[in-house]
Amino acid sequence: MSTIRVQGVNKVFGDNPRRALPLIEQGLTRDEIQERTGLVVGVRDATFEVTDGEFFVVMGLSGSGKSTLVRMFNRLIEPTSGTIEIDGVDITRLSDRELRGLRSTKVSMVFQRFALFPHQTVLDNTAFGLEVQGLDRKERHRRANEALEMVGLGNWGDRYPSELSGGMQQRVGLARALATDADILLMDEAFSALDPLIRREMQDHLLQLQEELQKTVVFITHDLNEAMRLGDRIAVMKDGAIVQIGTSEEILTKPATDYVAAFTQDVDPNRVLTASSIMRDAAGTVSPEVGPRVAMARLKELQRNEVYAVRPDRTLTGYVRDTDLSEAARRGEQTLTSALRTDYPVATPDTYISDLYALSVEHSLPIAVVDERGRLVGVVPRVSLLTALAAISARAENVNGTNGTNGASDENAGDEGAGDSEGGGGDAGGSAAGPTAGLAAVKGAASA
């Protein structure tokens, strides 16, 4: 696997582009630099790291610099200044021969417009990168067939691109990138040209592949919902600069600027915020090995009628009620085995808030939040859900009252370079108030 480290990267378009670097350091805006010099700043002072196996999304409107940024990772666009390291090697210093090796074995790219050869079969299109590597026909067809199987096109190798739908053609583009077994996958608006239903299917398929393959992915999009659905972290760009990097929850609940807040106002928090956002510590538990009378004393101490039972390693075994404990004590039982109930509400830290509501209505117990090993990591009491719901409702009312007043429009144009028109305005500075302000209460409910 691979790590990408970007440090102080700038890209300026025009003659003698380094003239703009002092102006960037002085903090002049893109428009001011263009007015003074005639140069266009594509990316300014980008500094961040993408870790092994991370799904990193770069999001912004047309002209924000996102495509320019990702194309510097394989030097389809040359940086004006700064360093880009892959596994500790500064790729800006690679020779032409070394760069060809990087592109053919280390970094693969999927483009928005498929970039398939119409005169070649699906199999040969998929094997193209392997042909560039110099593999013999038998081996490259074997690996290309494996990649086509991964994307669900195992029986389409002898067809031509014109016989495939747009979604299927994009799957071929993805298969071609996977066939080289490169550690890093760059995806530049890969799903933007697809119909909504096909786009959703491709997102699902990509998530399934990522769970299995654990590639390091840099994914470019102008769609915030897509970014929040796919990304482990999201970088938001405006006028060539990265204005915030964070998880979906951080972008939604703690936008760094008014510009980011405007982007998030139409996102449904129910499908972004998760149980981990609002769960509380599950300190009030009992051991299943104690006797009924000890458990009854614990309930009295906690002032509850029910309590979860966990082993020393925090594995959840069930819950007990005071009435069942009284019966067990009357029968002289020494453990909680007969009193344990298993019809409790359970979720994982990644369960969306929207999926917690029904669980809360059906049970009086707080929702148990368990990890992949069945260990209790927290609980979601009903009061936490109600607080979250109130905050989300307040946010929706604020959004309805402010729609049409923000500067970040929902623009569907691709980002094909610095020459694109600028989409949306908005203030890149200042605090983010308004629609997102109430969401602080969502996370605050966990410690209330």
N, C-alpha and C positions, 0 to 999 in steps of 0.2 A: 504494500500500500504506500501512498505518497502524501507528503505534506507540501502545501503551497504557501510560501511566505512572500508577501508583497510589502515593499518598504519604499515610501516616498516616490511612488510612480506617477509621472506626468506624461501626458500625450498632447502635443500641440500640433495643429495642422497649419501649414503655410510655409513660406520661404523663410529660412533661417529661424526655425521655431524656438531655439534656445533664448531668443530675445525676450520671450514671454516669461521665462522662469523667475527673474527677479520680481516681476509684477505679481506673479502668483505668490511668492514669498511675502510680498507686501500686503496681500489680502485683497487685491483688486478683484472685482467680479468678472465673470466671463465676458459680459457685455462691455465693461470698461476696458478690458484688455483688447477686445476686438476693435473697439473704437480707436484706441491709441495706436495699435500695431497692424490691424488687418488680419491678425492671427486668430484662430479658433481653438479654444481649449477644449479638448475632448475628455480628458481625465485629469484631475488635479489632486496631487498629494495623496494618492491611495495607499493606505497602510493597513494591512490586516493579515490574518493567517487562516488557512483552511486545513483542518486536521485530517488525519488518516480516516477514511471511511465516512467522512462527513458529507451530508447533502446540503450544500451551501447555495442559497438563492440570491441573485442580484436583481433587484427590482427598481423600476423607475419609468417615467414617461418617455415618449419618443424624444431623442436628443439629449437624454440625461447622461449618456456615456457608457451605458451598461454593455452594449455590444463591443464598443471600442475596448473596454477593459478586458473582456474575456478573450478577445482575439489577440491580446498581447501575451496571453499565457502560452500560446504556441507560436508567437511572433508572426502571425499573419499581418499584424500591425506592429510596427517597431516602436517601443517606448522612446520618448524624448529624453527622459531621465529617470533615475531610480533603479531598483533591483527587483527581480522576480526570481525567487529560488524554488526549485523543485528538488526535494530531498537534499537540500543543502547546496545544490549547484545553481549558480546564477546563470539562467538561460540567456540573458542579454549578452553574454560573452561567448556563446557557443559559435563555433565555425559553421559554415554551410553544411558540411558533412555531418557534424554532430547534431545540428538542428533537424536534418532529415531523419536521423535516427530517433530523435525525441518524438517527432510527429508520427513515425511509423510504428513505434513500439511502446512509448510511454504515455502519450496523450492522444486521445481520439476525440473527434468533434462531430456533433449532429447539428445540421443547419435547419433553418425554418423551411426552406424551399426544397427539401428532400435531396437535391443534387444527385439524382440517379442518372445513369447513362441509358438513354432510351433504346439503344441498339444492343444492349447486353441483357441477358436473362437476370432474374432476381438472384440466382445463385452466384453468377459472375459479378454482379454489382456488390453483393455481400462480401465476396472474396477479394475485392479490388485492393484493399489495404494489405492483404497478405501477399498479393502478387507484387506489390511495390517492395515488400520485404524480401522477395526473391524465393518464396516457398514454391515447391513443385505443385503441379496441378492437383494431384491426388490429395496432398496434405491440405492445401488451401480449400478445396471443396469439402473435405471432411470437417474442417473447423467452421466453414461457412454454413454447412448444414446444421451443425450444433447450435450456431448462433440463431439461425432461422427457427429452430425448434424452441429456443428460449423465448422468442417473441411471438410464437404461435403461428408461424408460417412454414412449418416443416414440409408441407405438400405443395408449395408454390415455387419451388426453386427453378422449374423450367419455364415459368411464365415470364412475360415482359412487363415493365413498369406501366405501360398503357392499359394493361388488363387489370390493374389493381386500383382500389379506391384510394383516396387521399390518406386515410388512416393506415391502410396497408402499406402504402409507399413510405410513410414515415417509420413504420415498423422495420422496413428494409434498411432505412438509414440508421436506425438504432442497432439493428443486427450487424451492419457493417462496422459500426464503432465497437461493438462487443467482440466481434470475431478476432480482432487483433490482441485481445486480452490486455489492453492497456490499463494501467492503474487509475488513470485520470480520465474522466468523461466530461467534456465541455458541451453544453447544450444551449445553443443560441436561439431563443424563441422557438424551440423545437415543436411545440404544439399549437402555436398561435394561429396557424392557417387552417386548423381543423375545426369541424363543426363541434358544437358544445358537447353532444353525447359521445362522439368519437374521442374528443379531447379528454373527457372524464375517464373513458376506458383506457386511454394511453397513460394517464396519470396513475390509475390503479395498477396497470401492468408494470410501469416503471418502479413503483413502490415495492411490488412483489419481487422484481428482479434485484432491487437494491437490498432488500432484506436477505436475499440469498448470496449476492455477489460482494456486497459491501465495497463498492467502488468509491473513490473520491470524486464527487460530482459538483460541478459548478453550473448552475442552471439559471438562464436569463429569462426574465418575463416582465411584462408590464401589468400583469393581472395579480392583484394582491391576494385574492382567494386562492389562486393556484400556488402562489408563494407560500402562503400559510399552510396549505395542505401538504406540500412536499418538503419544505425546508426544515432542517435541523436548526439553522440560523438564517436570518435574512439581512442583507445589506440594502439599504434604501439610498438611491442616488438622485441628485438634483444638480443640474448645471455642471456635470463632470465630477462633482464631489460626493463622497459617501457621507450622508448626514446622520445615519444611525445603523448600528449592527446589533442584532439581538434575536432572541427566540420569538416565535409568534406571539406568545403571551406578553413578552416585554414590549414588542412593537405596539401591540394593541392597548395594553394597560398603562404603559409609561412612554408615550411618544416623545422623542427628544425635541421636536420642533413642531410648530403649527403646520408645517408642510406635511410631516408624517401623520399628524392627527387628522388632517383633511383626507389623507389616503385611507385611513382606517374607518371613517365614519359609516361606511356602508357595509362593513363586515359584520356578520352575525356572531357576537361573542359566544353564543351557545355552541357554535361549531368550532371554536378555537380554544376557549378556556376549558380546563380539565379538572378532574378531581384533585389533582396535586395542588391546584391554585387555592382551594378553599378548605382542604382537609385540616383537621386538628390532630394534635398528638393523642395517641391512643394509650395513655398511661394508666387509665382506670380499667384494669383487667384482673382476672384471677387465673391461677394454675388449675388445669384439670385434675391434678393429682391431690389437691387439698380435699378436706372433708366438707360436707354440706354446711356444717355450722360455721366453719371458717369463711366459706363463701358468703353465707348470710351476713356475717359481721362485715365483710368487705362491701356488700351492697348497702348496708346501713351507713358505713363510712362515706360511701360515694353518693348517698341519698338517691339511689336508683332502685328500680324494680327488676332490671335486667342488666347483665354484664357479659362481655366476651371472655372466653377462656382461651388462653394461649400457652404453649409450651415454653420452656426456657429460651429456645431459639426463636421465639415470636411466631411460630407456626400456629395459625388459627385452627382451633378444633371445633368451635361452636360457641353457643352462648347458653346461659342459665337464667331461669326466672326464680323469683323469690318463692312462689307457690310450689314449684317443682322441688326446690331445695328443702322446703319444710317437709314435704312428703318423704324425700330421701333421708332426711335426718330422723324422722319418725320411724323409718324402717331400719335405722341403725347402720346405714351404708357409710363406708369409709372414704369413697371417692365420688367424683361428680359424674361418673360414667352414665348412670341411668337418667340423670337430670339434663344431660347435654342435648341441646336442640341444634339442628343444622339448617333450619329454614330461614337463614339470615340474609339480608341484602348485601351483595358484594360487588365491588368494582375494582378496577386497576387504576394506578395513578394517571394513565392516559385516557380514561373514560371521559367523554365530553359531558359537560354540565347538562346539556339537553337530555342525555340518557340517564341522568341521575334522578330526574323529577319523578318518574313513574316508580322507581325503587323506593323513594322517600314516602310516597303516598301509600304504598302497599304495606309498609312496615313501620312500627313505632321505634325500632332500634335505629341508632345512627348507622349509616352505610359503612360497612367495613371496606377499607382500601388495602388490598394485598399486592405483594410483588409477584414476580414470576415463580417464586418458590413457595407461594402460599403463606408468606409471613405478613403479619399485620403491620402496616407502616403508618396507618392513620385512620381516622374516622371522619365522616361528613355528617354532622348533626343536621336536623331539619332547619334549625335557625340559620345555619351557614348558607343553605340553599336559598332560603327566603331572602336573606340579605343580598345574595348574588342576583337573584331574580329582580329585586327592587332596584339594584344598581343598573342592571341591564335595561329595565323598563325606563328608568330615568334617562339613560343614554339614548334610547330610541326616541324619546320625546324631544331631547335636545337636537338629535339628528334631523327630525322632521321639521323642527323650527329653524334650522340653519341650512337646510338643503338649498343649493343654488348660490350660496354666498362664499363657498370656499374656492380656492384657486386651483385645486388638483382635479381636473376633469378626467372621466373614465375614457381614456383615449386608446384606440385599438391599433394604432399604427405601430409598425415595427421600428426598431432602433438600428438603423443600418449605418450609422456613422455620425460624425460631427456635423455634417451638412443638413441633417434633418431639422425640421421646424421644432421649436420649443413648445412643449405641451404644458399648459397650466402655469399658474404662478404660485402664489402663496409665499408667506414669509418664512424664510429658512432659519430665522433666528427667533429667539423668544421662547416663552414657555408654551406648552400645549394645553390649552384649556378647552372648555366647551364639551363636545360630544364624548370625549374620552375621560373627562375629569372624574365622573362618577364611578368609573371602573376601579378606582383605587379601593373603593369599599369592597369589591369582590374579593380581592386578596386580603384585605384587612379583616374579613370575616373569619379567616382561619385562626387569627390570634385574639379575636374579640372575647 
